[in-house]
Amino acid sequence: MAETEKKKAPAKAVKTAAKKTAVKTAATKTAAVKTAKPKTAAMKVATKTVPTHAEVAALAHKFWQERGGHHGSDAHDWLRAEKELKG
């Protein structure tokens, strides 16, 4: 009786933890690039920030000081500060 030798299949390459992490990181970066929305100049113009009361007050006070501290134009200083901070 002829004996047949069984040939073993070649062993599969085992990924190390470092390689798995590198693969996951690369996939995550690729996904982030694909999902990121491009920012255009129009988008930046459309986005306005709302200044806080303290920010407006500080800037209005600065304008008042620049005018020499004269009374009577506080509303003008306040509106100018709001307009400047809102962009």
PyMOL Python script that loads the backbone (N, CA, C, O; Angstrom):
from pymol import cmd

cmd.read_pdbstr("""\
ATOM      1  N   MET A   1       0.812  -1.149   0.000  1.00  0.00           N
ATOM      2  CA  MET A   1       0.000   0.000   0.000  1.00  0.00           C
ATOM      3  C   MET A   1       0.878   1.242   0.000  1.00  0.00           C
ATOM      4  O   MET A   1       1.790   1.398   0.812  1.00  0.00           O
ATOM      5  N   ALA A   2       0.569   2.094  -0.921  1.00  0.00           N
ATOM      6  CA  ALA A   2       1.388   3.300  -1.065  1.00  0.00           C
ATOM      7  C   ALA A   2       0.880   4.372  -0.123  1.00  0.00           C
ATOM      8  O   ALA A   2      -0.307   4.694  -0.074  1.00  0.00           O
ATOM      9  N   GLU A   3       1.787   4.883   0.586  1.00  0.00           N
ATOM     10  CA  GLU A   3       1.401   5.942   1.515  1.00  0.00           C
ATOM     11  C   GLU A   3       1.448   7.286   0.789  1.00  0.00           C
ATOM     12  O   GLU A   3       2.401   7.611   0.080  1.00  0.00           O
ATOM     13  N   THR A   4       0.390   8.042   0.997  1.00  0.00           N
ATOM     14  CA  THR A   4       0.369   9.372   0.394  1.00  0.00           C
ATOM     15  C   THR A   4       0.683  10.398   1.467  1.00  0.00           C
ATOM     16  O   THR A   4       0.207  10.323   2.600  1.00  0.00           O
ATOM     17  N   GLU A   5       1.454  11.302   1.091  1.00  0.00           N
ATOM     18  CA  GLU A   5       1.796  12.354   2.042  1.00  0.00           C
ATOM     19  C   GLU A   5       0.806  13.501   1.908  1.00  0.00           C
ATOM     20  O   GLU A   5       0.499  13.972   0.813  1.00  0.00           O
ATOM     21  N   LYS A   6       0.334  13.917   3.031  1.00  0.00           N
ATOM     22  CA  LYS A   6      -0.559  15.070   3.016  1.00  0.00           C
ATOM     23  C   LYS A   6       0.285  16.321   3.076  1.00  0.00           C
ATOM     24  O   LYS A   6       1.158  16.490   3.927  1.00  0.00           O
ATOM     25  N   LYS A   7      -0.014  17.181   2.138  1.00  0.00           N
ATOM     26  CA  LYS A   7       0.715  18.448   2.128  1.00  0.00           C
ATOM     27  C   LYS A   7      -0.085  19.467   2.926  1.00  0.00           C
ATOM     28  O   LYS A   7      -1.302  19.586   2.788  1.00  0.00           O
ATOM     29  N   LYS A   8       0.623  20.177   3.745  1.00  0.00           N
ATOM     30  CA  LYS A   8      -0.031  21.203   4.543  1.00  0.00           C
ATOM     31  C   LYS A   8      -0.195  22.466   3.704  1.00  0.00           C
ATOM     32  O   LYS A   8       0.671  22.841   2.914  1.00  0.00           O
ATOM     33  N   ALA A   9      -1.329  23.094   3.910  1.00  0.00           N
ATOM     34  CA  ALA A   9      -1.567  24.363   3.217  1.00  0.00           C
ATOM     35  C   ALA A   9      -0.648  25.418   3.825  1.00  0.00           C
ATOM     36  O   ALA A   9      -0.351  25.384   5.019  1.00  0.00           O
ATOM     37  N   PRO A  10      -0.212  26.334   3.007  1.00  0.00           N
ATOM     38  CA  PRO A  10       0.681  27.370   3.557  1.00  0.00           C
ATOM     39  C   PRO A  10      -0.043  28.166   4.637  1.00  0.00           C
ATOM     40  O   PRO A  10      -1.233  28.457   4.521  1.00  0.00           O
ATOM     41  N   ALA A  11       0.683  28.506   5.670  1.00  0.00           N
ATOM     42  CA  ALA A  11       0.098  29.245   6.792  1.00  0.00           C
ATOM     43  C   ALA A  11      -0.279  30.653   6.334  1.00  0.00           C
ATOM     44  O   ALA A  11       0.438  31.290   5.562  1.00  0.00           O
ATOM     45  N   LYS A  12      -1.424  31.118   6.833  1.00  0.00           N
ATOM     46  CA  LYS A  12      -1.860  32.470   6.495  1.00  0.00           C
ATOM     47  C   LYS A  12      -1.063  33.465   7.321  1.00  0.00           C
ATOM     48  O   LYS A  12      -0.702  33.210   8.470  1.00  0.00           O
ATOM     49  N   ALA A  13      -0.806  34.579   6.714  1.00  0.00           N
ATOM     50  CA  ALA A  13      -0.063  35.620   7.425  1.00  0.00           C
ATOM     51  C   ALA A  13      -0.923  36.160   8.556  1.00  0.00           C
ATOM     52  O   ALA A  13      -2.100  36.462   8.355  1.00  0.00           O
ATOM     53  N   VAL A  14      -0.360  36.277   9.706  1.00  0.00           N
ATOM     54  CA  VAL A  14      -1.080  36.770  10.871  1.00  0.00           C
ATOM     55  C   VAL A  14      -0.739  38.249  11.037  1.00  0.00           C
ATOM     56  O   VAL A  14       0.428  38.636  11.092  1.00  0.00           O
ATOM     57  N   LYS A  15      -1.789  39.059  11.113  1.00  0.00           N
ATOM     58  CA  LYS A  15      -1.565  40.490  11.297  1.00  0.00           C
ATOM     59  C   LYS A  15      -1.233  40.762  12.749  1.00  0.00           C
ATOM     60  O   LYS A  15      -1.851  40.208  13.659  1.00  0.00           O
ATOM     61  N   THR A  16      -0.277  41.598  12.949  1.00  0.00           N
ATOM     62  CA  THR A  16       0.071  41.963  14.317  1.00  0.00           C
ATOM     63  C   THR A  16      -0.839  43.094  14.759  1.00  0.00           C
ATOM     64  O   THR A  16      -1.525  43.712  13.946  1.00  0.00           O
ATOM     65  N   ALA A  17      -0.836  43.349  16.031  1.00  0.00           N
ATOM     66  CA  ALA A  17      -1.671  44.422  16.579  1.00  0.00           C
ATOM     67  C   ALA A  17      -1.292  45.763  15.963  1.00  0.00           C
ATOM     68  O   ALA A  17      -2.164  46.595  15.710  1.00  0.00           O
ATOM     69  N   ALA A  18      -0.014  45.981  15.720  1.00  0.00           N
ATOM     70  CA  ALA A  18       0.435  47.251  15.134  1.00  0.00           C
ATOM     71  C   ALA A  18      -0.110  47.417  13.719  1.00  0.00           C
ATOM     72  O   ALA A  18      -0.536  48.507  13.336  1.00  0.00           O
ATOM     73  N   LYS A  19      -0.096  46.339  12.948  1.00  0.00           N
ATOM     74  CA  LYS A  19      -0.616  46.413  11.590  1.00  0.00           C
ATOM     75  C   LYS A  19      -2.112  46.657  11.595  1.00  0.00           C
ATOM     76  O   LYS A  19      -2.616  47.417  10.768  1.00  0.00           O
ATOM     77  N   LYS A  20      -2.835  46.022  12.519  1.00  0.00           N
ATOM     78  CA  LYS A  20      -4.276  46.224  12.608  1.00  0.00           C
ATOM     79  C   LYS A  20      -4.587  47.678  12.937  1.00  0.00           C
ATOM     80  O   LYS A  20      -5.499  48.270  12.359  1.00  0.00           O
ATOM     81  N   THR A  21      -3.835  48.244  13.856  1.00  0.00           N
ATOM     82  CA  THR A  21      -4.037  49.641  14.233  1.00  0.00           C
ATOM     83  C   THR A  21      -3.750  50.556  13.051  1.00  0.00           C
ATOM     84  O   THR A  21      -4.485  51.515  12.811  1.00  0.00           O
ATOM     85  N   ALA A  22      -2.687  50.264  12.315  1.00  0.00           N
ATOM     86  CA  ALA A  22      -2.340  51.087  11.165  1.00  0.00           C
ATOM     87  C   ALA A  22      -3.436  51.023  10.114  1.00  0.00           C
ATOM     88  O   ALA A  22      -3.761  52.037   9.496  1.00  0.00           O
ATOM     89  N   VAL A  23      -4.002  49.856   9.905  1.00  0.00           N
ATOM     90  CA  VAL A  23      -5.075  49.706   8.925  1.00  0.00           C
ATOM     91  C   VAL A  23      -6.300  50.485   9.372  1.00  0.00           C
ATOM     92  O   VAL A  23      -6.919  51.173   8.560  1.00  0.00           O
ATOM     93  N   LYS A  24      -6.667  50.389  10.661  1.00  0.00           N
ATOM     94  CA  LYS A  24      -7.826  51.118  11.178  1.00  0.00           C
ATOM     95  C   LYS A  24      -7.605  52.621  11.090  1.00  0.00           C
ATOM     96  O   LYS A  24      -8.515  53.362  10.719  1.00  0.00           O
ATOM     97  N   THR A  25      -6.397  53.077  11.430  1.00  0.00           N
ATOM     98  CA  THR A  25      -6.096  54.504  11.388  1.00  0.00           C
ATOM     99  C   THR A  25      -6.204  55.027   9.965  1.00  0.00           C
ATOM    100  O   THR A  25      -6.775  56.094   9.739  1.00  0.00           O
ATOM    101  N   ALA A  26      -5.665  54.292   9.009  1.00  0.00           N
ATOM    102  CA  ALA A  26      -5.728  54.718   7.619  1.00  0.00           C
ATOM    103  C   ALA A  26      -7.168  54.770   7.135  1.00  0.00           C
ATOM    104  O   ALA A  26      -7.548  55.686   6.406  1.00  0.00           O
ATOM    105  N   ALA A  27      -7.965  53.799   7.533  1.00  0.00           N
ATOM    106  CA  ALA A  27      -9.373  53.773   7.126  1.00  0.00           C
ATOM    107  C   ALA A  27     -10.124  54.938   7.751  1.00  0.00           C
ATOM    108  O   ALA A  27     -10.973  55.547   7.101  1.00  0.00           O
ATOM    109  N   THR A  28      -9.824  55.251   8.990  1.00  0.00           N
ATOM    110  CA  THR A  28     -10.484  56.364   9.674  1.00  0.00           C
ATOM    111  C   THR A  28     -10.126  57.686   9.009  1.00  0.00           C
ATOM    112  O   THR A  28     -10.999  58.528   8.799  1.00  0.00           O
ATOM    113  N   LYS A  29      -8.866  57.875   8.677  1.00  0.00           N
ATOM    114  CA  LYS A  29      -8.433  59.111   8.020  1.00  0.00           C
ATOM    115  C   LYS A  29      -9.103  59.253   6.660  1.00  0.00           C
ATOM    116  O   LYS A  29      -9.535  60.345   6.289  1.00  0.00           O
ATOM    117  N   THR A  30      -9.190  58.170   5.928  1.00  0.00           N
ATOM    118  CA  THR A  30      -9.830  58.211   4.619  1.00  0.00           C
ATOM    119  C   THR A  30     -11.295  58.582   4.751  1.00  0.00           C
ATOM    120  O   THR A  30     -11.807  59.386   3.972  1.00  0.00           O
ATOM    121  N   ALA A  31     -11.973  58.000   5.733  1.00  0.00           N
ATOM    122  CA  ALA A  31     -13.387  58.301   5.948  1.00  0.00           C
ATOM    123  C   ALA A  31     -13.564  59.754   6.350  1.00  0.00           C
ATOM    124  O   ALA A  31     -14.519  60.401   5.920  1.00  0.00           O
ATOM    125  N   ALA A  32     -12.660  60.277   7.166  1.00  0.00           N
ATOM    126  CA  ALA A  32     -12.761  61.670   7.607  1.00  0.00           C
ATOM    127  C   ALA A  32     -12.582  62.620   6.426  1.00  0.00           C
ATOM    128  O   ALA A  32     -13.267  63.639   6.334  1.00  0.00           O
ATOM    129  N   VAL A  33     -11.679  62.292   5.541  1.00  0.00           N
ATOM    130  CA  VAL A  33     -11.449  63.151   4.369  1.00  0.00           C
ATOM    131  C   VAL A  33     -12.661  63.136   3.459  1.00  0.00           C
ATOM    132  O   VAL A  33     -13.036  64.172   2.910  1.00  0.00           O
ATOM    133  N   LYS A  34     -13.273  61.986   3.292  1.00  0.00           N
ATOM    134  CA  LYS A  34     -14.428  61.883   2.405  1.00  0.00           C
ATOM    135  C   LYS A  34     -15.642  62.606   2.962  1.00  0.00           C
ATOM    136  O   LYS A  34     -16.431  63.163   2.199  1.00  0.00           O
ATOM    137  N   THR A  35     -15.806  62.606   4.291  1.00  0.00           N
ATOM    138  CA  THR A  35     -16.988  63.219   4.879  1.00  0.00           C
ATOM    139  C   THR A  35     -16.812  64.695   5.203  1.00  0.00           C
ATOM    140  O   THR A  35     -17.795  65.379   5.488  1.00  0.00           O
ATOM    141  N   ALA A  36     -15.599  65.199   5.166  1.00  0.00           N
ATOM    142  CA  ALA A  36     -15.367  66.610   5.483  1.00  0.00           C
ATOM    143  C   ALA A  36     -15.975  67.484   4.395  1.00  0.00           C
ATOM    144  O   ALA A  36     -15.817  67.215   3.204  1.00  0.00           O
ATOM    145  N   LYS A  37     -16.672  68.532   4.819  1.00  0.00           N
ATOM    146  CA  LYS A  37     -17.283  69.444   3.873  1.00  0.00           C
ATOM    147  C   LYS A  37     -16.319  70.588   3.579  1.00  0.00           C
ATOM    148  O   LYS A  37     -15.729  71.149   4.502  1.00  0.00           O
ATOM    149  N   PRO A  38     -16.156  70.935   2.323  1.00  0.00           N
ATOM    150  CA  PRO A  38     -15.262  72.043   2.005  1.00  0.00           C
ATOM    151  C   PRO A  38     -15.853  73.365   2.487  1.00  0.00           C
ATOM    152  O   PRO A  38     -17.054  73.605   2.362  1.00  0.00           O
ATOM    153  N   LYS A  39     -15.003  74.206   3.030  1.00  0.00           N
ATOM    154  CA  LYS A  39     -15.461  75.514   3.494  1.00  0.00           C
ATOM    155  C   LYS A  39     -15.159  76.536   2.406  1.00  0.00           C
ATOM    156  O   LYS A  39     -14.031  76.659   1.930  1.00  0.00           O
ATOM    157  N   THR A  40     -16.178  77.242   2.039  1.00  0.00           N
ATOM    158  CA  THR A  40     -16.007  78.261   1.025  1.00  0.00           C
ATOM    159  C   THR A  40     -16.111  79.628   1.655  1.00  0.00           C
ATOM    160  O   THR A  40     -16.536  79.753   2.803  1.00  0.00           O
ATOM    161  N   ALA A  41     -15.730  80.650   0.924  1.00  0.00           N
ATOM    162  CA  ALA A  41     -15.817  82.012   1.433  1.00  0.00           C
ATOM    163  C   ALA A  41     -17.261  82.387   1.727  1.00  0.00           C
ATOM    164  O   ALA A  41     -17.525  83.117   2.683  1.00  0.00           O
ATOM    165  N   ALA A  42     -18.195  81.903   0.927  1.00  0.00           N
ATOM    166  CA  ALA A  42     -19.607  82.217   1.144  1.00  0.00           C
ATOM    167  C   ALA A  42     -20.099  81.631   2.459  1.00  0.00           C
ATOM    168  O   ALA A  42     -20.916  82.244   3.145  1.00  0.00           O
ATOM    169  N   MET A  43     -19.608  80.450   2.813  1.00  0.00           N
ATOM    170  CA  MET A  43     -20.015  79.837   4.069  1.00  0.00           C
ATOM    171  C   MET A  43     -19.496  80.632   5.255  1.00  0.00           C
ATOM    172  O   MET A  43     -20.185  80.764   6.266  1.00  0.00           O
ATOM    173  N   LYS A  44     -18.285  81.162   5.137  1.00  0.00           N
ATOM    174  CA  LYS A  44     -17.708  81.944   6.221  1.00  0.00           C
ATOM    175  C   LYS A  44     -18.460  83.249   6.414  1.00  0.00           C
ATOM    176  O   LYS A  44     -18.637  83.701   7.545  1.00  0.00           O
ATOM    177  N   VAL A  45     -18.900  83.854   5.333  1.00  0.00           N
ATOM    178  CA  VAL A  45     -19.630  85.111   5.416  1.00  0.00           C
ATOM    179  C   VAL A  45     -21.003  84.883   6.038  1.00  0.00           C
ATOM    180  O   VAL A  45     -21.486  85.716   6.805  1.00  0.00           O
ATOM    181  N   ALA A  46     -21.623  83.769   5.714  1.00  0.00           N
ATOM    182  CA  ALA A  46     -22.964  83.488   6.204  1.00  0.00           C
ATOM    183  C   ALA A  46     -22.970  83.185   7.705  1.00  0.00           C
ATOM    184  O   ALA A  46     -23.984  83.384   8.373  1.00  0.00           O
ATOM    185  N   THR A  47     -21.854  82.711   8.228  1.00  0.00           N
ATOM    186  CA  THR A  47     -21.774  82.375   9.644  1.00  0.00           C
ATOM    187  C   THR A  47     -21.435  83.627  10.434  1.00  0.00           C
ATOM    188  O   THR A  47     -20.371  84.220  10.255  1.00  0.00           O
ATOM    189  N   LYS A  48     -22.358  84.025  11.316  1.00  0.00           N
ATOM    190  CA  LYS A  48     -22.117  85.190  12.156  1.00  0.00           C
ATOM    191  C   LYS A  48     -22.129  84.754  13.610  1.00  0.00           C
ATOM    192  O   LYS A  48     -22.904  83.889  14.018  1.00  0.00           O
ATOM    193  N   THR A  49     -21.251  85.374  14.374  1.00  0.00           N
ATOM    194  CA  THR A  49     -21.208  85.066  15.791  1.00  0.00           C
ATOM    195  C   THR A  49     -22.031  86.083  16.555  1.00  0.00           C
ATOM    196  O   THR A  49     -22.172  87.228  16.127  1.00  0.00           O
ATOM    197  N   VAL A  50     -22.562  85.670  17.665  1.00  0.00           N
ATOM    198  CA  VAL A  50     -23.335  86.559  18.511  1.00  0.00           C
ATOM    199  C   VAL A  50     -22.438  86.960  19.678  1.00  0.00           C
ATOM    200  O   VAL A  50     -22.078  86.121  20.504  1.00  0.00           O
ATOM    201  N   PRO A  51     -22.078  88.233  19.749  1.00  0.00           N
ATOM    202  CA  PRO A  51     -21.200  88.672  20.838  1.00  0.00           C
ATOM    203  C   PRO A  51     -21.939  88.688  22.177  1.00  0.00           C
ATOM    204  O   PRO A  51     -23.152  88.895  22.228  1.00  0.00           O
ATOM    205  N   THR A  52     -21.204  88.473  23.233  1.00  0.00           N
ATOM    206  CA  THR A  52     -21.807  88.509  24.560  1.00  0.00           C
ATOM    207  C   THR A  52     -21.989  89.961  25.004  1.00  0.00           C
ATOM    208  O   THR A  52     -21.395  90.879  24.438  1.00  0.00           O
ATOM    209  N   HIS A  53     -22.810  90.142  26.012  1.00  0.00           N
ATOM    210  CA  HIS A  53     -23.060  91.472  26.565  1.00  0.00           C
ATOM    211  C   HIS A  53     -21.747  92.095  27.047  1.00  0.00           C
ATOM    212  O   HIS A  53     -21.499  93.281  26.831  1.00  0.00           O
ATOM    213  N   ALA A  54     -20.920  91.293  27.695  1.00  0.00           N
ATOM    214  CA  ALA A  54     -19.650  91.786  28.227  1.00  0.00           C
ATOM    215  C   ALA A  54     -18.709  92.230  27.116  1.00  0.00           C
ATOM    216  O   ALA A  54     -18.011  93.234  27.260  1.00  0.00           O
ATOM    217  N   GLU A  55     -18.682  91.490  26.006  1.00  0.00           N
ATOM    218  CA  GLU A  55     -17.819  91.870  24.889  1.00  0.00           C
ATOM    219  C   GLU A  55     -18.254  93.198  24.279  1.00  0.00           C
ATOM    220  O   GLU A  55     -17.421  94.055  23.982  1.00  0.00           O
ATOM    221  N   VAL A  56     -19.560  93.363  24.094  1.00  0.00           N
ATOM    222  CA  VAL A  56     -20.080  94.612  23.522  1.00  0.00           C
ATOM    223  C   VAL A  56     -19.794  95.763  24.480  1.00  0.00           C
ATOM    224  O   VAL A  56     -19.370  96.837  24.052  1.00  0.00           O
ATOM    225  N   ALA A  57     -20.023  95.545  25.771  1.00  0.00           N
ATOM    226  CA  ALA A  57     -19.801  96.598  26.756  1.00  0.00           C
ATOM    227  C   ALA A  57     -18.335  97.032  26.786  1.00  0.00           C
ATOM    228  O   ALA A  57     -18.042  98.225  26.859  1.00  0.00           O
ATOM    229  N   ALA A  58     -17.424  96.074  26.730  1.00  0.00           N
ATOM    230  CA  ALA A  58     -15.996  96.400  26.762  1.00  0.00           C
ATOM    231  C   ALA A  58     -15.592  97.216  25.542  1.00  0.00           C
ATOM    232  O   ALA A  58     -14.846  98.187  25.668  1.00  0.00           O
ATOM    233  N   LEU A  59     -16.070  96.836  24.372  1.00  0.00           N
ATOM    234  CA  LEU A  59     -15.711  97.562  23.160  1.00  0.00           C
ATOM    235  C   LEU A  59     -16.368  98.938  23.132  1.00  0.00           C
ATOM    236  O   LEU A  59     -15.746  99.911  22.705  1.00  0.00           O
ATOM    237  N   ALA A  60     -17.607  99.029  23.579  1.00  0.00           N
ATOM    238  CA  ALA A  60     -18.287 100.330  23.643  1.00  0.00           C
ATOM    239  C   ALA A  60     -17.559 101.266  24.602  1.00  0.00           C
ATOM    240  O   ALA A  60     -17.446 102.465  24.345  1.00  0.00           O
ATOM    241  N   HIS A  61     -17.071 100.719  25.697  1.00  0.00           N
ATOM    242  CA  HIS A  61     -16.314 101.522  26.657  1.00  0.00           C
ATOM    243  C   HIS A  61     -15.019 102.028  26.027  1.00  0.00           C
ATOM    244  O   HIS A  61     -14.611 103.168  26.251  1.00  0.00           O
ATOM    245  N   LYS A  62     -14.385 101.173  25.241  1.00  0.00           N
ATOM    246  CA  LYS A  62     -13.156 101.569  24.538  1.00  0.00           C
ATOM    247  C   LYS A  62     -13.452 102.718  23.574  1.00  0.00           C
ATOM    248  O   LYS A  62     -12.696 103.687  23.506  1.00  0.00           O
ATOM    249  N   PHE A  63     -14.557 102.607  22.829  1.00  0.00           N
ATOM    250  CA  PHE A  63     -14.931 103.680  21.902  1.00  0.00           C
ATOM    251  C   PHE A  63     -15.203 104.980  22.656  1.00  0.00           C
ATOM    252  O   PHE A  63     -14.819 106.059  22.205  1.00  0.00           O
ATOM    253  N   TRP A  64     -15.866 104.870  23.803  1.00  0.00           N
ATOM    254  CA  TRP A  64     -16.171 106.037  24.630  1.00  0.00           C
ATOM    255  C   TRP A  64     -14.877 106.711  25.098  1.00  0.00           C
ATOM    256  O   TRP A  64     -14.768 107.937  25.091  1.00  0.00           O
ATOM    257  N   GLN A  65     -13.907 105.899  25.502  1.00  0.00           N
ATOM    258  CA  GLN A  65     -12.630 106.450  25.939  1.00  0.00           C
ATOM    259  C   GLN A  65     -11.899 107.131  24.786  1.00  0.00           C
ATOM    260  O   GLN A  65     -11.289 108.184  24.967  1.00  0.00           O
ATOM    261  N   GLU A  66     -11.963 106.521  23.591  1.00  0.00           N
ATOM    262  CA  GLU A  66     -11.307 107.105  22.419  1.00  0.00           C
ATOM    263  C   GLU A  66     -11.919 108.458  22.046  1.00  0.00           C
ATOM    264  O   GLU A  66     -11.242 109.315  21.478  1.00  0.00           O
ATOM    265  N   ARG A  67     -13.201 108.644  22.370  1.00  0.00           N
ATOM    266  CA  ARG A  67     -13.862 109.917  22.086  1.00  0.00           C
ATOM    267  C   ARG A  67     -13.572 110.957  23.163  1.00  0.00           C
ATOM    268  O   ARG A  67     -14.064 112.083  23.087  1.00  0.00           O
ATOM    269  N   GLY A  68     -12.789 110.593  24.150  1.00  0.00           N
ATOM    270  CA  GLY A  68     -12.438 111.540  25.195  1.00  0.00           C
ATOM    271  C   GLY A  68     -13.319 111.438  26.422  1.00  0.00           C
ATOM    272  O   GLY A  68     -13.204 112.276  27.316  1.00  0.00           O
ATOM    273  N   GLY A  69     -14.186 110.459  26.503  1.00  0.00           N
ATOM    274  CA  GLY A  69     -15.023 110.251  27.673  1.00  0.00           C
ATOM    275  C   GLY A  69     -16.190 111.216  27.785  1.00  0.00           C
ATOM    276  O   GLY A  69     -16.736 111.407  28.872  1.00  0.00           O
ATOM    277  N   HIS A  70     -16.574 111.821  26.680  1.00  0.00           N
ATOM    278  CA  HIS A  70     -17.705 112.756  26.698  1.00  0.00           C
ATOM    279  C   HIS A  70     -19.021 111.985  26.724  1.00  0.00           C
ATOM    280  O   HIS A  70     -19.179 110.962  26.058  1.00  0.00           O
ATOM    281  N   HIS A  71     -19.956 112.502  27.508  1.00  0.00           N
ATOM    282  CA  HIS A  71     -21.259 111.844  27.656  1.00  0.00           C
ATOM    283  C   HIS A  71     -22.190 112.218  26.507  1.00  0.00           C
ATOM    284  O   HIS A  71     -22.011 113.239  25.843  1.00  0.00           O
ATOM    285  N   GLY A  72     -23.189 111.363  26.292  1.00  0.00           N
ATOM    286  CA  GLY A  72     -24.227 111.682  25.331  1.00  0.00           C
ATOM    287  C   GLY A  72     -24.264 110.809  24.093  1.00  0.00           C
ATOM    288  O   GLY A  72     -25.221 110.883  23.321  1.00  0.00           O
ATOM    289  N   SER A  73     -23.260 109.991  23.883  1.00  0.00           N
ATOM    290  CA  SER A  73     -23.249 109.137  22.684  1.00  0.00           C
ATOM    291  C   SER A  73     -23.093 107.665  23.046  1.00  0.00           C
ATOM    292  O   SER A  73     -22.526 106.891  22.275  1.00  0.00           O
ATOM    293  N   ASP A  74     -23.591 107.281  24.208  1.00  0.00           N
ATOM    294  CA  ASP A  74     -23.431 105.894  24.638  1.00  0.00           C
ATOM    295  C   ASP A  74     -24.154 104.907  23.720  1.00  0.00           C
ATOM    296  O   ASP A  74     -23.644 103.818  23.456  1.00  0.00           O
ATOM    297  N   ALA A  75     -25.324 105.277  23.240  1.00  0.00           N
ATOM    298  CA  ALA A  75     -26.071 104.400  22.331  1.00  0.00           C
ATOM    299  C   ALA A  75     -25.312 104.211  21.018  1.00  0.00           C
ATOM    300  O   ALA A  75     -25.274 103.113  20.464  1.00  0.00           O
ATOM    301  N   HIS A  76     -24.712 105.293  20.530  1.00  0.00           N
ATOM    302  CA  HIS A  76     -23.928 105.218  19.294  1.00  0.00           C
ATOM    303  C   HIS A  76     -22.731 104.285  19.488  1.00  0.00           C
ATOM    304  O   HIS A  76     -22.432 103.459  18.626  1.00  0.00           O
ATOM    305  N   ASP A  77     -22.048 104.427  20.635  1.00  0.00           N
ATOM    306  CA  ASP A  77     -20.903 103.561  20.924  1.00  0.00           C
ATOM    307  C   ASP A  77     -21.334 102.096  21.021  1.00  0.00           C
ATOM    308  O   ASP A  77     -20.649 101.206  20.515  1.00  0.00           O
ATOM    309  N   TRP A  78     -22.468 101.854  21.672  1.00  0.00           N
ATOM    310  CA  TRP A  78     -22.973 100.486  21.845  1.00  0.00           C
ATOM    311  C   TRP A  78     -23.312  99.852  20.492  1.00  0.00           C
ATOM    312  O   TRP A  78     -22.928  98.714  20.223  1.00  0.00           O
ATOM    313  N   LEU A  79     -24.030 100.589  19.646  1.00  0.00           N
ATOM    314  CA  LEU A  79     -24.413 100.048  18.336  1.00  0.00           C
ATOM    315  C   LEU A  79     -23.195  99.829  17.449  1.00  0.00           C
ATOM    316  O   LEU A  79     -23.137  98.862  16.690  1.00  0.00           O
ATOM    317  N   ARG A  80     -22.233 100.721  17.548  1.00  0.00           N
ATOM    318  CA  ARG A  80     -20.996 100.580  16.762  1.00  0.00           C
ATOM    319  C   ARG A  80     -20.228  99.328  17.226  1.00  0.00           C
ATOM    320  O   ARG A  80     -19.683  98.590  16.405  1.00  0.00           O
ATOM    321  N   ALA A  81     -20.190  99.101  18.531  1.00  0.00           N
ATOM    322  CA  ALA A  81     -19.511  97.923  19.075  1.00  0.00           C
ATOM    323  C   ALA A  81     -20.202  96.633  18.624  1.00  0.00           C
ATOM    324  O   ALA A  81     -19.543  95.674  18.224  1.00  0.00           O
ATOM    325  N   GLU A  82     -21.544  96.622  18.695  1.00  0.00           N
ATOM    326  CA  GLU A  82     -22.286  95.431  18.228  1.00  0.00           C
ATOM    327  C   GLU A  82     -22.009  95.141  16.761  1.00  0.00           C
ATOM    328  O   GLU A  82     -21.762  94.001  16.368  1.00  0.00           O
ATOM    329  N   LYS A  83     -22.058  96.192  15.967  1.00  0.00           N
ATOM    330  CA  LYS A  83     -21.860  96.019  14.520  1.00  0.00           C
ATOM    331  C   LYS A  83     -20.459  95.490  14.228  1.00  0.00           C
ATOM    332  O   LYS A  83     -20.296  94.602  13.391  1.00  0.00           O
ATOM    333  N   GLU A  84     -19.460  96.019  14.900  1.00  0.00           N
ATOM    334  CA  GLU A  84     -18.093  95.604  14.664  1.00  0.00           C
ATOM    335  C   GLU A  84     -17.857  94.153  15.105  1.00  0.00           C
ATOM    336  O   GLU A  84     -17.151  93.404  14.429  1.00  0.00           O
ATOM    337  N   LEU A  85     -18.445  93.763  16.229  1.00  0.00           N
ATOM    338  CA  LEU A  85     -18.259  92.409  16.725  1.00  0.00           C
ATOM    339  C   LEU A  85     -19.003  91.365  15.910  1.00  0.00           C
ATOM    340  O   LEU A  85     -18.542  90.230  15.791  1.00  0.00           O
ATOM    341  N   LYS A  86     -20.132  91.729  15.354  1.00  0.00           N
ATOM    342  CA  LYS A  86     -20.897  90.781  14.541  1.00  0.00           C
ATOM    343  C   LYS A  86     -20.267  90.567  13.180  1.00  0.00           C
ATOM    344  O   LYS A  86     -20.530  89.563  12.519  1.00  0.00           O
ATOM    345  N   GLY A  87     -19.452  91.493  12.768  1.00  0.00           N
ATOM    346  CA  GLY A  87     -18.737  91.324  11.513  1.00  0.00           C
ATOM    347  C   GLY A  87     -19.378  91.965  10.406  1.00  0.00           C
ATOM    348  O   GLY A  87     -18.879  91.901   9.282  1.00  0.00           O
TER     349      GLY A  87
END
""", "prot")
cmd.dss("prot")
cmd.show_as("cartoon", "prot")
cmd.util.cbc("prot")
cmd.orient("prot")
